[in-house]
Amino acid sequence: MKYLMAIDAGTGSIRAVIFDTLGNQIAMAQKEWVHVQELNVPNSMSFEYGKNWRLVLSCIKECIEKSSINPKEILALSATSMREGIVLYDKEGRELWAVANVDARASEEVSYLKTKFPHLEEEFYALSGQTFALGALPRILWLKNHKPEIYEQVAFISMIGDWILYRLSGKIAVDPSNAGTTGIFSLKTRQWAKEMASKIGIKDDIFVPVLETGSVLGNVTCKESGLCKETKVVMGGGDVQLGSAGLGVIKDGDVAVLGGSFWQQVVNIQANTKPPLDMSIRVNPHVIQGLSQAEGITFFSGLVMRWFRDTFCEIEKEEALQRGCDTYTLLEEKSKDIPVGSYGILPIFSDSMKYGNWYHASPSFINLSLETTNRFAMFKSLQENACILSAINLEKIKKFTNISFDTIVFAGGASKGALWSQTLADVTGCKVKIPQVKEATALGASMAAGVGAGVYKSLEEASLKLVTWEKEYVPNMQNHLAYQEIQKKWQKVYEVQLKLVDEGLTTSMWKAPGL
């Protein structure tokens, strides 16, 4: 048997996972990492490449040890990472500066770009599908303004997953799916749009070659990794896009909802589809050539649920520990008879995606009742709200793509909940499919490695071969009609809550840089 390795650099941790060529997970090693705020730099999130590289090596070695296989049996490896995180290098290929995905230090630079170059963001968005809020241009401009001695040395840029592959192979390159999230990229050509940098006075000669996912970079040259020098190093991609491949979301019109700390709603579209004029939805290159992904994002859905569990459900946590089950499973069990609408409770946390003017109301629960409110109703209301936000974002995508669909692939931690899965079906009116695989992002990266090693002809072939399904949920259409009315009410209430932020009476849960 031969094997493939995936390295998954997420926001909160780094993992190495070994799969066999049939898609079975053999071993996994994981280390948490922390992205620190720079001293006197508000909203910064630096990526500590020196410390983090040691964690990468530790995961690789531990995973090989756990697998009990000979490293020579690993045909190829690839990497996936949090999107938007960037690494800058000098001309010798040494790291100079790096930030993680939600680094938001460049608020002043975003404001400057919007003021100095009116309509430039709209122009760039039409080309790249990205706004300034999470893009690389304002961050690089921040570096130029605040650390010119570092900026002057910058010779190359890559994404964090590409940095891992570079350290293992000695070759710096990027793939479209992850590099596209910098906003310095063309959806149509799947190449850098260097003129964007030129227009705002940023270096336009720092852009490394673009290779499609599955392309071979070379062989392992890093001796300290414990890997064999015959193992191929293969171009990977963004975590959501490779995760989509690992979920079978590979065809035009395929849909997925990824229920993690943040929730993403993705729909595969043709690469020549123009982003919406209102800049409400993000559009990214897919790892599948010829396709992009329209993407909605809802902030903190999983994190809010964790906060609720840890703040209000100590009794259930103790009971779950005694019963040997997950606390969320117990909370679903106790919430299953709460009626649709959770007695009218309306959670106010994340808004639906408004990419061009993105900020949130102050977090709260509206419409609590002294007679009917309990923590189980509040728990169910949070589940309903995450699904309602997904439905709103998917409706926005339908509007500008004219794509219709009746099936959603649901993955991530939230998909483990039977009540949550059924609620998603009821709210959207779509059949919901749950995949067998629990490590979709890593599986997608292993597929890329397998393409580079010649195990699979393409990502599409690998996905069709390896992805299987655990269960399906069919919508209750009577509940669906009820949720449509609840959705309308929630949207009206949220707009009022936003006005309280506008008037300075409450504090926004989150604002995009520059607002």
C-alpha positions as CSV (number, residue, x, y, z in Angstrom):
1,M,0.0,0.0,0.0
2,K,1.1,3.5,-0.8
3,Y,0.2,6.7,1.1
4,L,-0.4,10.4,0.7
5,M,0.2,13.2,3.3
6,A,-1.9,16.3,3.8
7,I,-0.7,19.3,5.9
8,D,-3.6,21.5,7.0
9,A,-2.7,24.9,8.4
10,G,-5.9,26.2,10.0
11,T,-6.5,29.3,12.0
12,G,-6.1,27.6,15.3
13,S,-3.9,24.6,14.6
14,I,-1.6,22.8,12.3
15,R,-2.3,19.1,11.4
16,A,-0.5,16.5,9.4
17,V,-2.7,13.6,8.2
18,I,-1.8,10.5,6.3
19,F,-4.3,8.8,4.0
20,D,-4.0,5.6,1.9
21,T,-4.8,5.9,-1.8
22,L,-8.4,4.7,-1.1
23,G,-9.1,7.8,1.1
24,N,-8.8,6.0,4.4
25,Q,-7.3,8.1,7.2
26,I,-4.3,6.3,8.7
27,A,-2.8,8.7,11.2
28,M,-3.1,12.3,12.3
29,A,-1.0,14.7,14.5
30,Q,-2.1,18.1,15.5
31,K,-0.6,21.1,17.4
32,E,-2.4,24.3,18.4
33,W,-0.8,27.5,17.4
34,V,-1.5,31.1,18.5
35,H,-1.3,34.2,16.3
36,V,-0.2,37.1,18.5
37,Q,-1.1,40.8,18.3
38,E,1.9,42.9,17.6
39,L,2.9,45.4,20.4
40,N,1.1,48.7,19.9
41,V,-0.6,47.5,16.7
42,P,-4.3,47.2,17.3
43,N,-6.3,44.4,15.6
44,S,-3.1,42.8,14.3
45,M,-2.6,39.0,14.0
46,S,1.0,38.1,13.2
47,F,2.0,34.7,12.0
48,E,5.1,33.5,13.9
49,Y,6.8,31.6,11.1
50,G,9.8,30.5,13.1
51,K,7.9,29.0,16.0
52,N,5.2,27.7,13.7
53,W,7.6,25.9,11.3
54,R,8.9,23.9,14.3
55,L,5.3,22.9,15.0
56,V,4.8,21.9,11.3
57,L,7.9,19.6,11.5
58,S,6.7,18.2,14.8
59,C,3.3,17.2,13.3
60,I,4.9,15.6,10.3
61,K,7.2,13.5,12.4
62,E,4.6,12.5,14.9
63,C,2.1,11.6,12.2
64,I,4.7,9.3,10.5
65,E,5.5,7.7,13.9
66,K,1.8,7.1,14.6
67,S,1.2,5.6,11.2
68,S,4.0,3.0,11.7
69,I,4.7,3.2,8.0
70,N,8.1,3.7,6.2
71,P,8.4,7.3,5.0
72,K,9.4,5.9,1.6
73,E,5.8,4.7,1.2
74,I,4.5,8.3,1.2
75,L,4.2,9.0,-2.6
76,A,3.4,12.7,-2.3
77,L,2.3,15.4,0.1
78,S,0.4,18.7,-0.3
79,A,-0.8,21.5,1.9
80,T,-3.9,23.6,2.5
81,S,-4.2,26.6,4.7
82,M,-6.4,29.4,6.1
83,R,-7.0,31.8,3.3
84,E,-5.9,35.5,3.3
85,G,-2.9,34.7,5.5
86,I,0.3,35.9,3.7
87,V,4.1,35.5,4.0
88,L,6.6,38.0,2.5
89,Y,10.2,37.1,1.7
90,D,13.4,38.8,0.8
91,K,15.3,38.1,-2.5
92,E,17.1,35.1,-0.8
93,G,13.8,33.5,0.1
94,R,14.0,34.3,3.8
95,E,10.8,35.2,5.6
96,L,10.4,38.9,6.5
97,W,6.9,39.3,7.7
98,A,3.7,37.2,7.9
99,V,0.1,37.7,9.0
100,A,-2.7,35.3,9.7
101,N,-6.1,35.4,8.0
102,V,-8.1,37.8,10.1
103,D,-5.3,40.3,10.7
104,A,-7.2,43.7,10.6
105,R,-4.4,46.2,11.3
106,A,-4.9,48.1,8.0
107,S,-8.1,50.0,8.9
108,E,-6.5,53.3,8.1
109,E,-5.0,52.1,4.8
110,V,-8.5,50.8,3.8
111,S,-10.0,54.2,4.5
112,Y,-7.2,55.9,2.6
113,L,-7.7,53.7,-0.5
114,K,-11.4,54.3,-0.4
115,T,-10.9,58.1,-0.2
116,K,-7.9,58.5,-2.4
117,F,-9.2,56.2,-5.2
118,P,-13.0,56.5,-5.4
119,H,-14.6,53.5,-7.1
120,L,-11.3,51.6,-7.2
121,E,-12.6,48.9,-4.8
122,E,-15.5,48.3,-7.1
123,E,-13.2,48.1,-10.1
124,F,-10.9,45.6,-8.3
125,Y,-13.9,43.6,-7.0
126,A,-15.3,43.2,-10.5
127,L,-12.0,41.6,-11.5
128,S,-11.1,39.6,-8.3
129,G,-14.3,39.0,-6.4
130,Q,-12.6,40.5,-3.3
131,T,-13.0,43.7,-1.4
132,F,-10.3,45.6,0.6
133,A,-11.6,44.2,3.9
134,L,-9.7,40.9,4.0
135,G,-7.3,41.6,1.1
136,A,-3.5,41.8,1.0
137,L,-3.1,45.3,-0.6
138,P,-4.0,47.3,2.5
139,R,-1.8,45.1,4.7
140,I,1.2,45.5,2.4
141,L,0.5,49.3,2.2
142,W,0.5,49.2,6.1
143,L,3.9,47.6,6.0
144,K,5.2,50.3,3.6
145,N,3.8,53.0,5.8
146,H,4.9,51.6,9.2
147,K,7.9,49.4,8.6
148,P,9.5,50.7,5.4
149,E,12.8,49.0,6.2
150,I,11.1,45.6,5.9
151,Y,8.9,46.7,2.9
152,E,12.0,47.7,0.9
153,Q,13.4,44.1,1.2
154,V,10.2,42.4,0.0
155,A,10.9,40.3,-3.1
156,F,8.2,37.6,-3.0
157,I,4.7,36.9,-1.6
158,S,3.0,33.6,-1.0
159,M,0.1,32.2,1.1
160,I,0.7,30.2,4.3
161,G,0.1,26.8,2.7
162,D,2.5,27.7,0.0
163,W,5.1,28.7,2.6
164,I,4.9,25.1,4.0
165,L,5.5,23.6,0.6
166,Y,8.3,26.0,0.0
167,R,10.1,25.1,3.2
168,L,9.7,21.4,2.2
169,S,10.7,21.7,-1.5
170,G,12.7,25.0,-1.9
171,K,10.2,26.3,-4.5
172,I,7.9,29.3,-4.0
173,A,4.7,29.3,-6.0
174,V,0.9,29.9,-5.4
175,D,-2.3,28.3,-6.5
176,P,-5.4,30.3,-7.8
177,S,-7.8,29.2,-5.0
178,N,-5.7,30.6,-2.1
179,A,-3.9,33.5,-4.0
180,G,-7.2,34.7,-5.2
181,T,-8.2,35.7,-1.7
182,T,-5.4,38.3,-1.7
183,G,-7.6,40.4,-4.0
184,I,-4.6,40.9,-6.4
185,F,-5.9,38.3,-8.7
186,S,-8.1,37.8,-11.8
187,L,-11.0,35.3,-11.6
188,K,-11.1,35.0,-15.3
189,T,-7.4,34.4,-16.1
190,R,-6.5,32.7,-12.8
191,Q,-3.3,34.8,-12.7
192,W,-2.0,37.7,-10.6
193,A,-3.4,41.1,-11.5
194,K,-0.2,43.0,-11.0
195,E,-1.7,46.3,-12.2
196,M,-3.7,46.5,-9.0
197,A,-0.5,46.9,-7.0
198,S,0.9,49.5,-9.4
199,K,-2.2,51.6,-9.2
200,I,-1.8,52.2,-5.4
201,G,1.9,52.5,-5.4
202,I,2.8,49.0,-4.2
203,K,5.6,46.8,-5.7
204,D,4.3,44.9,-8.7
205,D,7.4,42.6,-9.1
206,I,6.9,40.4,-6.0
207,F,4.4,37.9,-7.5
208,V,5.6,34.3,-7.7
209,P,4.5,31.8,-10.4
210,V,0.9,30.5,-10.3
211,L,0.5,26.7,-10.5
212,E,-2.8,24.9,-10.6
213,T,-3.7,22.6,-7.6
214,G,-2.1,19.1,-8.2
215,S,1.0,20.5,-10.0
216,V,4.3,19.1,-8.9
217,L,6.7,21.6,-7.3
218,G,9.5,19.1,-6.8
219,N,10.6,16.6,-4.3
220,V,11.3,16.9,-0.5
221,T,14.5,18.7,0.1
222,C,14.0,19.4,3.9
223,K,16.1,16.7,5.7
224,E,14.8,17.6,9.1
225,S,11.2,16.8,8.2
226,G,11.7,13.0,8.4
227,L,10.3,12.6,4.9
228,C,11.9,10.8,2.1
229,K,13.6,12.8,-0.7
230,E,11.7,10.8,-3.3
231,T,8.3,12.1,-1.9
232,K,6.8,14.6,-4.3
233,V,5.7,18.0,-3.1
234,V,2.5,19.0,-4.8
235,M,0.7,22.4,-5.1
236,G,-2.3,22.6,-2.7
237,G,-5.0,25.2,-2.2
238,G,-7.3,27.2,0.0
239,D,-9.0,25.3,2.9
240,V,-12.6,25.9,1.8
241,Q,-11.9,25.1,-1.8
242,L,-9.9,21.9,-1.2
243,G,-12.4,21.1,1.5
244,S,-15.1,21.3,-1.2
245,A,-13.2,18.8,-3.3
246,G,-13.1,16.6,-0.2
247,L,-16.9,16.9,0.0
248,G,-17.6,16.1,-3.6
249,V,-18.5,19.7,-4.4
250,I,-16.8,19.7,-7.8
251,K,-19.5,20.4,-10.4
252,D,-21.1,23.6,-11.6
253,G,-24.0,24.4,-9.3
254,D,-22.9,22.1,-6.5
255,V,-23.6,23.7,-3.0
256,A,-22.1,23.3,0.4
257,V,-22.5,24.8,3.9
258,L,-19.5,24.4,6.0
259,G,-20.4,24.7,9.7
260,G,-17.3,25.5,11.7
261,S,-16.2,28.4,13.9
262,F,-17.4,30.6,11.0
263,W,-19.9,29.3,8.6
264,Q,-19.4,29.4,4.8
265,Q,-22.0,28.9,2.2
266,V,-20.4,28.1,-1.2
267,V,-21.9,27.5,-4.7
268,N,-19.8,26.5,-7.6
269,I,-20.2,28.8,-10.6
270,Q,-18.5,29.2,-14.0
271,A,-15.3,31.2,-13.8
272,N,-16.6,33.8,-16.2
273,T,-19.5,34.7,-14.0
274,K,-19.4,38.3,-13.0
275,P,-19.5,39.1,-9.3
276,P,-22.7,40.9,-8.2
277,L,-22.8,44.7,-8.6
278,D,-23.8,45.3,-5.0
279,M,-20.6,43.6,-3.7
280,S,-22.6,41.5,-1.3
281,I,-21.0,38.2,-1.9
282,R,-17.4,37.1,-2.2
283,V,-16.2,35.2,-5.2
284,N,-13.1,33.0,-5.2
285,P,-11.3,30.7,-7.7
286,H,-12.1,27.1,-7.1
287,V,-9.4,24.4,-7.1
288,I,-11.3,22.9,-10.1
289,Q,-10.2,24.7,-13.3
290,G,-13.0,26.5,-15.1
291,L,-15.0,27.1,-11.8
292,S,-15.1,29.8,-9.2
293,Q,-17.1,29.7,-5.9
294,A,-19.6,32.3,-4.8
295,E,-19.2,32.4,-1.0
296,G,-21.2,33.8,1.8
297,I,-19.7,34.0,5.3
298,T,-21.4,34.2,8.6
299,F,-19.2,35.2,11.5
300,F,-18.8,33.4,14.8
301,S,-21.8,30.9,14.3
302,G,-19.8,28.0,15.8
303,L,-17.9,30.3,18.3
304,V,-21.2,31.8,19.6
305,M,-22.5,28.3,20.2
306,R,-19.4,27.4,22.1
307,W,-19.7,30.6,24.1
308,F,-23.3,29.7,24.9
309,R,-22.4,26.2,26.0
310,D,-19.6,27.3,28.2
311,T,-21.4,30.3,29.7
312,F,-24.9,28.8,30.3
313,C,-24.7,25.0,30.2
314,E,-22.4,23.9,33.0
315,I,-25.1,21.5,34.2
316,E,-25.4,19.9,30.8
317,K,-21.6,19.7,30.5
318,E,-21.4,17.8,33.7
319,E,-24.3,15.5,32.7
320,A,-22.7,14.8,29.4
321,L,-19.4,13.9,31.1
322,Q,-21.2,11.4,33.3
323,R,-23.1,9.9,30.4
324,G,-20.0,9.8,28.2
325,C,-21.5,11.9,25.4
326,D,-20.9,15.2,23.7
327,T,-22.5,18.2,25.4
328,Y,-23.9,19.4,22.1
329,T,-25.6,16.0,21.6
330,L,-27.2,16.3,25.0
331,L,-28.4,19.9,24.3
332,E,-29.9,18.7,21.0
333,E,-31.7,15.9,22.8
334,K,-33.2,18.4,25.4
335,S,-34.1,20.9,22.6
336,K,-35.7,18.6,20.1
337,D,-39.3,19.3,21.3
338,I,-38.9,23.1,21.3
339,P,-41.3,24.3,18.6
340,V,-40.2,26.0,15.3
341,G,-39.1,29.5,16.1
342,S,-38.0,28.8,19.7
343,Y,-40.9,30.7,21.2
344,G,-40.0,33.8,19.2
345,I,-36.4,34.2,20.3
346,L,-34.3,36.2,17.7
347,P,-30.5,35.9,18.2
348,I,-28.6,39.0,17.1
349,F,-25.0,38.1,16.4
350,S,-23.7,37.7,12.8
351,D,-25.4,39.5,10.0
352,S,-25.8,38.0,6.5
353,M,-22.9,38.9,4.3
354,K,-22.6,42.5,3.0
355,Y,-19.1,42.3,1.7
356,G,-18.9,45.9,0.5
357,N,-20.2,47.5,3.8
358,W,-19.8,44.8,6.4
359,Y,-20.4,45.3,10.1
360,H,-22.5,43.7,12.8
361,A,-25.0,44.8,15.4
362,S,-24.3,44.4,19.1
363,P,-24.7,40.8,20.2
364,S,-27.9,40.0,22.0
365,F,-31.0,37.9,22.2
366,I,-34.3,39.6,21.3
367,N,-37.8,38.6,22.4
368,L,-37.0,36.6,25.5
369,S,-40.0,35.6,27.5
370,L,-40.2,35.0,31.3
371,E,-42.8,32.3,30.7
372,T,-41.2,30.2,27.9
373,T,-37.5,31.1,27.6
374,N,-35.0,28.6,28.9
375,R,-31.5,27.7,27.8
376,F,-32.8,24.9,25.5
377,A,-35.0,27.3,23.6
378,M,-32.0,29.7,23.4
379,F,-29.8,26.9,22.1
380,K,-32.3,25.9,19.4
381,S,-32.7,29.6,18.4
382,L,-29.0,29.8,17.8
383,Q,-29.1,26.7,15.6
384,E,-32.1,28.1,13.7
385,N,-30.3,31.5,13.3
386,A,-27.2,30.0,11.7
387,C,-29.4,28.2,9.2
388,I,-31.4,31.3,8.5
389,L,-28.2,33.2,7.8
390,S,-27.1,30.5,5.4
391,A,-30.4,30.6,3.6
392,I,-30.2,34.4,3.2
393,N,-26.6,34.2,1.8
394,L,-27.6,31.3,-0.6
395,E,-30.5,33.4,-1.8
396,K,-28.1,36.3,-2.6
397,I,-26.0,33.9,-4.6
398,K,-29.0,32.5,-6.5
399,K,-30.0,36.1,-7.4
400,F,-26.8,37.0,-9.3
401,T,-26.0,33.6,-10.7
402,N,-29.4,32.4,-11.7
403,I,-28.4,29.0,-10.3
404,S,-31.1,26.9,-8.7
405,F,-30.5,23.9,-6.5
406,D,-32.3,21.5,-4.2
407,T,-29.4,19.7,-2.4
408,I,-26.9,21.0,0.1
409,V,-23.8,19.2,1.3
410,F,-23.4,20.0,5.1
411,A,-20.0,19.5,6.7
412,G,-17.9,20.7,9.6
413,G,-18.6,20.3,13.3
414,A,-22.2,21.5,13.1
415,S,-23.1,18.7,10.7
416,K,-22.6,16.2,13.5
417,G,-25.8,17.4,15.1
418,A,-28.9,15.6,13.8
419,L,-31.2,18.5,15.0
420,W,-29.0,21.1,13.3
421,S,-28.9,19.2,10.1
422,Q,-32.6,18.8,10.0
423,T,-33.1,22.5,10.8
424,L,-30.9,23.4,7.9
425,A,-33.0,21.3,5.6
426,D,-36.2,22.8,7.0
427,V,-35.0,26.4,6.8
428,T,-33.6,26.2,3.2
429,G,-36.2,23.7,1.8
430,C,-33.3,21.6,0.4
431,K,-32.2,18.0,0.9
432,V,-29.2,18.0,3.2
433,K,-26.4,15.4,2.6
434,I,-23.9,14.5,5.3
435,P,-20.6,13.0,4.1
436,Q,-18.8,10.1,5.7
437,V,-15.5,11.9,5.8
438,K,-14.8,14.0,8.8
439,E,-11.5,15.5,7.6
440,A,-12.7,16.9,4.3
441,T,-10.1,19.7,4.0
442,A,-7.2,17.3,4.7
443,L,-8.8,14.7,2.3
444,G,-8.9,17.4,-0.4
445,A,-5.2,18.1,0.1
446,S,-4.4,14.4,-0.1
447,M,-6.4,14.3,-3.4
448,A,-4.1,17.1,-4.7
449,A,-1.1,15.1,-3.6
450,G,-2.5,12.0,-5.4
451,V,-3.0,14.0,-8.6
452,G,0.6,15.1,-8.5
453,A,1.8,11.5,-7.8
454,G,-0.3,10.1,-10.7
455,V,-2.6,8.1,-8.4
456,Y,-5.7,10.0,-9.7
457,K,-6.1,11.7,-13.1
458,S,-7.7,14.7,-11.7
459,L,-9.3,16.2,-8.5
460,E,-12.7,15.4,-10.0
461,E,-11.9,11.8,-10.5
462,A,-10.5,11.6,-6.9
463,S,-13.5,13.2,-5.5
464,L,-16.0,11.0,-7.3
465,K,-14.0,7.9,-6.2
466,L,-13.4,8.7,-2.6
467,V,-16.4,10.8,-1.3
468,T,-19.2,8.7,0.3
469,W,-22.3,9.7,2.2
470,E,-23.4,9.0,5.8
471,K,-27.0,10.2,5.8
472,E,-29.6,12.6,4.2
473,Y,-32.2,14.9,5.7
474,V,-35.4,15.7,3.8
475,P,-37.0,19.1,4.5
476,N,-40.3,19.4,6.4
477,M,-42.1,21.9,4.0
478,Q,-44.6,23.0,6.7
479,N,-41.6,24.0,8.9
480,H,-40.0,25.6,5.8
481,L,-43.0,28.0,5.3
482,A,-42.8,28.9,9.0
483,Y,-39.1,29.7,8.8
484,Q,-39.6,31.9,5.8
485,E,-41.8,34.2,7.9
486,I,-39.3,34.0,10.8
487,Q,-36.5,35.0,8.4
488,K,-38.3,38.1,7.3
489,K,-39.0,39.2,10.9
490,W,-35.3,38.6,11.8
491,Q,-34.0,40.7,8.9
492,K,-36.3,43.6,10.0
493,V,-35.2,43.4,13.6
494,Y,-31.5,43.2,12.7
495,E,-31.7,46.4,10.6
496,V,-33.1,48.2,13.7
497,Q,-30.2,46.8,15.8
498,L,-27.7,48.1,13.2
499,K,-29.2,51.6,13.6
500,L,-28.5,51.5,17.3
501,V,-24.8,50.9,16.4
502,D,-24.9,53.8,13.9
503,E,-26.3,56.1,16.6
504,G,-23.5,55.1,19.0
505,L,-25.9,53.5,21.5
506,T,-24.5,50.0,21.1
507,T,-21.2,48.5,20.1
508,S,-20.8,46.4,16.9
509,M,-19.7,42.8,17.4
510,W,-17.4,43.2,14.4
511,K,-16.6,45.8,11.7
512,A,-14.5,45.4,8.6
513,P,-11.3,47.5,8.4
514,G,-11.9,51.0,7.2
515,L,-15.5,51.3,8.4
